[in-house]
Structure formats: C-alpha cells, structure tokens
C-alpha cells in the first residue's frame, strides 16, 4: 500500500543543484519509500532575509509506508547529512526539505503541520508541484493551480539539472 507525499526541496549554498539532486536519490533510498516523480529545478529569489544567494527549488512525489512523523524525522536526518544549520529564520542553507502534503491528511502538532502552512503562498513550491501533479488539491485550500494564479511572488527560472 503506502501513502503519497510531496516534499519541497530547496537550498542556496554549497552547490545547491548538486544538493537537491543528491537529496532526490536519498528520498528514493528511505526505508519503505519510492521516488515516483521529481520536478525540474527552479531558481528563485530569497524570501524574508534577502541578502543571500538565489535558491534552487524543486518538488518530489514519493510513495512511503512511513508515518508523517517518521517521514519528518527522515527528512531532518537527510538535511543534517547535507550540513544543514539552523542559524536564524530564512538563513542561507545547504538543503531544506519540507513535507508539503501527505495524502489528504490535515495535521497540526508540535514541529509538524500538514499541509505545509505556507505552501499555497509560494510560487517556488506551487510551480514545481504543478509540474508533477497538475491536478493537485491542497486540503482546506483548494486547487494548487488556483493558488499559483493568486501568488504574487517573483517569477521562477527553470534551470538545468547539471551541477
């Protein structure tokens, strides 16, 4: 059986393209998990703290037997292996992995909110998500396509996968 989850990937330091490509492979290697699809890579301007390099973003679709909590722990371990440091909010980072969606689950507990609470406001999440899931519906929000039309964020640039 398994559950369908969407993971947002992002990074902007220490060769972010390479970081994301390695992270796709690591998602596929998680216990009881298979990478079903991955978006192209996109360049986007930083949000919040803007005095930093542009980000590279993507979205992965996985099938997993892991619970949302176990998947979150696995994502945090991957970030740690990539040298992720949490120095301050919106700081530069090697790799950021966000659980965007997990089936149609709506969950809010300490350290984990599904769907991701800001995903419907972020073009750098919605555009790659729609590339691999064009009919995606965000629980309690609606169609991701409509959310993207309502986003007023910066335009994304699709970039080559080569590191």
C-alpha positions, 0 to 999 in steps of 0.5 A: 500500500503506502501513502503519497507525499510531496516534499519541497526541496530547496537550498542556496549554498554549497552547490545547491543543484548538486544538493537537491539532486543528491537529496532526490536519490536519498528520498528514493533510498528511505526505508519503505519509500519510492521516488515516483516523480521529481520536478525540474529545478527552479531558481528563485529569489530569497524570501524574508532575509534577502541578502543571500544567494538565489535558491534552487527549488524543486518538488518530489512525489514519493510513495512511503509506508512511513508515518508523517512523523517518521517521514519528518524525522527522515527528512531532518536526518537527510538535511543534517547529512547535507550540513544543514544549520539552523542559524536564524529564520530564512538563513542561507542553507545547504538543503531544506526539505519540507513535507508539503502534503501527505495524502489528504491528511490535515495535521497540526502538532508540535514541529509538524503541520500538514499541509505545509502552512505556507505552501499555497503562498509560494510560487517556488513550491506551487510551480514545481508541484504543478509540474508533477501533479497538475491536478493537485488539491491542497486540503482546506485550500483548494486547487494548487493551480488556483493558488499559483494564479493568486501568488504574487511572488517573483517569477521562477527560472527553470534551470538545468539539472547539471551541477 
